[in-house]
Amino acid sequence: MIKPDAFEAGNSGAILKMIEEAGFKIVAMKATQLTPVLAGKFYEVHKERPFYADLCKYMSSGPIIAAILEKDNAVEDFRALIGATNPANAAEGTIRKIFAKSIEANAVHGSDSDENAAIEGNFYFSQTERVL
Ligand SMILES: Nc1ncnc2c1ncn2[C@@H]1O[C@H](COP(=O)(O)OP(=O)(O)OP(=O)(O)O)[C@@H](O)[C@H]1O
């Protein structure tokens, strides 16, 4: 997912280019905007965390791009490409180091397991929208 800060800043194209150049195939993609309720559902796992309300507000504040990516070892390789959650700790050359504004507005999201990738892919795309 390309988050609202990166979309608003006009960085979506540059981020997608980095993703493709790193060997990921985009198999489904759309621009959309989450409602606060849907943002809350997407990040439900964080509902007890102190930043949850702000996160839901931020994630529904503007358009995002949702995409399903395909690659061998995709989860691990994508998390390496995006870098640490807090851009201050992200390695040089990672998407978050280059584009993130803060620990919250950190440009992109990546699934943390194959299982969650399937759940999150289904969250955004119906079967008929998927090119699988
Ligand atoms: N301490 C914090 N303060 C504010 N927002 C935070 C904080 N920690 C995490 N977040 C926000 O919540 C999101 C989810 O947190 P998580 O710990 O799952 O990080 P992540 O797995 O690197 O990010 P993501 O799940 O978006 O890929 C972060 O990407 C960030 O936008």
The ligand as an SDF file (V2000), in Angstrom:
LIG
                    3D

 31 33  0  0  0  0  0  0  0  0999 V2000
    4.8790    4.6780   17.5850 N   0  0  0  0  0  0  0  0  0  0  0  0
    4.0740    4.9580   16.5480 C   0  0  0  0  0  0  0  0  0  0  0  0
    3.4940    6.1740   16.4550 N   0  0  0  0  0  0  0  0  0  0  0  0
    2.6630    6.4790   15.4270 C   0  0  0  0  0  0  0  0  0  0  0  0
    2.3620    5.6210   14.4330 N   0  0  0  0  0  0  0  0  0  0  0  0
    2.9280    4.4060   14.4730 C   0  0  0  0  0  0  0  0  0  0  0  0
    3.8080    4.0020   15.5220 C   0  0  0  0  0  0  0  0  0  0  0  0
    4.2140    2.7210   15.2880 N   0  0  0  0  0  0  0  0  0  0  0  0
    3.6030    2.3630   14.1620 C   0  0  0  0  0  0  0  0  0  0  0  0
    2.8350    3.3510   13.6560 N   0  0  0  0  0  0  0  0  0  0  0  0
    2.0330    3.3120   12.4320 C   0  0  0  0  0  0  0  0  0  0  0  0
    1.3130    2.0810   12.4080 O   0  0  0  0  0  0  0  0  0  0  0  0
    1.7210    1.3220   11.2550 C   0  0  0  0  0  0  0  0  0  0  0  0
    1.7030   -0.1360   11.6170 C   0  0  0  0  0  0  0  0  0  0  0  0
    2.6740   -0.3910   12.5940 O   0  0  0  0  0  0  0  0  0  0  0  0
    3.5830   -1.6900   12.5420 P   0  0  0  0  0  0  0  0  0  0  0  0
    4.2580   -1.7980   13.8560 O   0  0  0  0  0  0  0  0  0  0  0  0
    2.7690   -2.8220   12.0280 O   0  0  0  0  0  0  0  0  0  0  0  0
    4.7000   -1.2460   11.4800 O   0  0  0  0  0  0  0  0  0  0  0  0
    5.0910   -1.8480   10.0870 P   0  0  0  0  0  0  0  0  0  0  0  0
    4.7730   -3.3030   10.0540 O   0  0  0  0  0  0  0  0  0  0  0  0
    6.4690   -1.4260    9.7380 O   0  0  0  0  0  0  0  0  0  0  0  0
    4.1250   -1.0160    9.1710 O   0  0  0  0  0  0  0  0  0  0  0  0
    3.0540   -1.5180    8.1740 P   0  0  0  0  0  0  0  0  0  0  0  0
    2.2170   -2.5510    8.8990 O   0  0  0  0  0  0  0  0  0  0  0  0
    2.2760   -0.2640    7.8160 O   0  0  0  0  0  0  0  0  0  0  0  0
    3.8540   -2.0650    7.0390 O   0  0  0  0  0  0  0  0  0  0  0  0
    3.0990    1.8850   10.8920 C   0  0  0  0  0  0  0  0  0  0  0  0
    3.4620    1.6600    9.5570 O   0  0  0  0  0  0  0  0  0  0  0  0
    2.9000    3.3560   11.1820 C   0  0  0  0  0  0  0  0  0  0  0  0
    2.1780    4.0100   10.1330 O   0  0  0  0  0  0  0  0  0  0  0  0
  1  2  1  0
  2  3  1  0
  2  7  2  0
  3  4  2  0
  4  5  1  0
  5  6  2  0
  6  7  1  0
  6 10  1  0
  7  8  1  0
  8  9  2  0
  9 10  1  0
 10 11  1  0
 11 12  1  0
 11 30  1  0
 12 13  1  0
 13 14  1  0
 13 28  1  0
 14 15  1  0
 15 16  1  0
 16 17  2  0
 16 18  1  0
 16 19  1  0
 19 20  1  0
 20 21  2  0
 20 22  1  0
 20 23  1  0
 23 24  1  0
 24 25  2  0
 24 26  1  0
 24 27  1  0
 28 29  1  0
 28 30  1  0
 30 31  1  0
M  END
$$$$
